[in-house]
Amino acid sequence: MAGRVNFYSDLVTDIESPADEDGVHDSFSQLIEEQCHDLHDDFQPDFHDDFHDVIEMNSLDPEEESRDDIMHLEGPAYHRSDSEVPQQTDHLIGDRWSSDTLKVLSSMPSRTIGRSRGAIISQYYNRTMQLRRRRQSRPSIQHFPRSARPSIRGYRVETDGADFEEEEDNKRERLVNNLQNLSANDRVRMLRAMPLSLAEKKELRMLVLNKAEHSLSQSQIPCCSQLKYYIIIAVRHGWYGWMSFLSSLQLWQTALKCVGGRFGTGVLSYFIFLRTLLFFNVFLFLVTGLFLVVPQAVLPDPDQNTSFRSTWGLEVLTGAGYFSESLLYYGYYSNHTLQRNSSCYESMSPCGSGLSYNMPLFYFFTIGAVFFVTCIILVYSMSKSFGQSFCIDKSKGLLAIKVFSSWDFKVSKKSSVRLQRANISTQLKELVAEVNRQELKSPVLQRLWRLFVHMLAWLMCLGSTVGCMLAVYYFSEHMHNKDVKIRSGSPSNTSSSDSLLLKEASLLAVPVVVSSINLLLPGFFNAVAWMEEYDSPSVLNYVSISRNLLLKASVLGVLCYHWLGRVASKPERLGLQCWESFVGQELYRFLVMDFIFMLLDTFFGEFLWRLFSQKALKRKRKPVFDIARNVLELIYGQTLAWLGVLFSPLLPVVQIIKLLFLFYMKKVSLMMNCQASGKPWRASQMTTIFITLLCFPSFLGAAVCVTYTMWTMKPSDGCGPFRGLKTMFQAGKRWVQQLAEVNPKLSWLVSAHTYLVENPFFLFLCAGIFLIVIYFHSQVVDGQRKIIELLQEQIENEGEDKKFLITRLQDIHERKRVVSPRRVRGASEDFSYS
């Protein structure tokens, strides 16, 4: 060839890894420039005007002709059809490749692995030598870089076959010797970094181990070294056993894997969210039980009246009767400073010597600390969830990772293997569905019609929500006025057992109505969503969550106004001596009724509907688990628990029992009565949305109501730890004043309490800081997402550039083949003329 390119002399030989793309790009550019330069040097003047884009070259000999055939490539074989119609449609796959193109292709990063094992072994022999030298002077190997695919561009692999095999064996032997001299961790790290097949790595490892055993058998190991090895092995086995034990202690781990493997990540996110709520309530119970319930139970108030007769067992549903004067409610707790032998009945005066416990002070600070710590945990969980779920993960990349590297080869039990196989299969279905999902472009009229249907559906849902909110408002007002009339009536009419039973049963009216609305209206929302015909299951779930959230938030707003605006502001109208305990009983009733109606929904909505669908309608399909409605039911119940922790310190125990029963009930019903969605979808952000809804509408609303009660509402004069105070907030202020009177050096606490606790600006400042942290974290995640998108786009452009360069090289080679016969004929004609 006239302008033959010396590929190995032109490339940069000191590039260690093909991750340095500049060398590859320089080789492409230099090769094209040299071949274009050969074009101008070798053209004859009389052909220059006609063939200015053609390359002149010598005729190819038969060996080079056959070597350029694509059938002689070492890579995957491309079988050509016998017909003359070309079967290959890719412009990168031609019938013939030039030798220069083959050399460029062979030097690309994707072609280096497996092409020359000797070069790789030689390179890693040098690396092990360098590592041994560094270990002698610097024992730490923490910053040792792991190399990706090593390049063979600096090695000459075109050698004689026998010499090449002998040289490769020598290199392998030296590599084994060097690996044997390394530590176990360094050896494993070096073997992992080698771009060899698993069989070759295993063979190298076996050679190293066999040689090490042979050397150990020849030299006697000292007793101290043997003891050290035995201790290390025992400690390692103990550590692995301890880690396995801790993994087995994770709550519901196997059950969650079963749910995720059968029903996908959407349903799995519901059960994970339920477990999260259980942990929150366990934290509430531990704090309130340790600082409020246990001290009051150990040192009870002797003046408490606990003689209440049972009302036909309805106190389990109503929370009244026997539970009215118990540790369950606010009114039972003392306003004294508790001591071992007696109580200080004057809360303002200091007690004598001995261990004392200021119940009003601890009650106030315990509730405040519970809400503050819960807020920090929620903000941290939400920020962490934002960073995990909104990261850049293209479905195609995740699909490749899931296919090639998701199987855990340490799993040996048959049940675990089946569970892992089902889990991976479901995740693959979700990823494939997300990859294949395409947005269909509909006509303008169809889009306008869909917009009209969506607006009509939202108007129907908002109208029904407003109607239910007004119904709860007027019905609660009616029951409140009726209760006022009953309590203001003659005592003779209210002392009989029938009247007491009717009175206790009437307390359940408002909770039953509210729970019925929460049960029936989400079904109406689902019917409206079916009319809208959403294509994406994830969009359908988000819309359902939004509508159910509006319903729950509006109903809870009306109920908070009922408790704080009607009951707490004028407790004398109802003849209540302790309005805090009455509000606690109301919250208890709502929590219990919510659990009962969830049981009814599970039985009638899932079990009976499945039987009716299969037996009567003769359908094989089962109902799909309603994620939106069930999640909003959990958030609704947790909001009630947070609202009631001030009025009923043991209300988190009721919530814990409810969540435990709910998990097993929903799991059994899910396995028996439900089926996976017909359209698989990946819930990558569902957990983040659940935590966000739990933080802002739920926890924030409960914290505002509790803070408003402690700051502005007047406590009852006849019960509770804050009796005799204008507000619950004054308990902390009085304690600070007592400390300043006893020790004048602590007078600065009064100013600190005034400016940091009494001033609401401090609370607003803390809330603003939390919101700013969340905002900045979301902005950082968004910036990282944009940067990763740009990098991924750059990688795609690099791939397109490589395709363009390869195509350009192939075009130049084809032009040479066209020009070569013409030049030969022209030379023969000139010879004949001469």
Secondary structure, DSSP 8 states (H G I E B T S, - for coil): -TT---HHHHS-TT---TT-HHHHHHHHHHHHHHHHHHHHHH--GGGTTT-TT--------HHHHHHTBGGG-SSS-----SSSS-----TT--SB--HHHHHHHHTSHHHHTTT-HHHHHHHHHHHHHHHHHHHHH----TT-----S---TTS-----HHHHHHHHHHHHHHHHHHHHHS-HHHHHHHHHHS-S-HHHHHHHHHHHHHHHHHHHHHS---HHHHHHHHHHHHHHHHHHHHHHHHHHTSTTHHHHHHHHHHH-HHHHHHHHHHHHHHHHHHHHHHHHIIIIIHHHHHS--TT--------TTTHHHH--GGGGGSTTSGGGS-SSEEESS-EES-TTS---SS-EEEHHHHHHHHHHHHHHHHHHHHHHHHHHHHHHHSS---HHHHHHHHHHH---TT--SHHHHHHHHHHHHHHHHHHHHHHH-------HHHHHHHHHHHHHHHHHHHHHHHHHHHHHHHHHHHHHHHHHHHHTS-HHHHSSHHHHHHHHHHTTHHHHHHHHHHHHHHHHHHHHHHHHT-S-HHHHHHHHHHHHHHHHHHHHHHHHHIIIIIITT-GGGGT-S-HHHHHHHHHHHHHHHHHHHHHHIIIIIIIIHHHIIIIIS------B--HHHHHHHHHHHHHHHHHHTTT-TTHHHHHHHHHHHHHHHHHHHHHHH-B--SS----SSHHHHHHHHIIIIIIIHHHHHHHHHHHHS---SSSSTTTT-SSTTHHHHHHHHHHHHH-GGGTHHHHHIIIIII-HHHHHHHHHHHHHHHHHHHHHHHHHHHHHHHHHHHHHHHHHHHHHHHHHHHHHHHHHHHHHHHHHHHHHHHHHH-
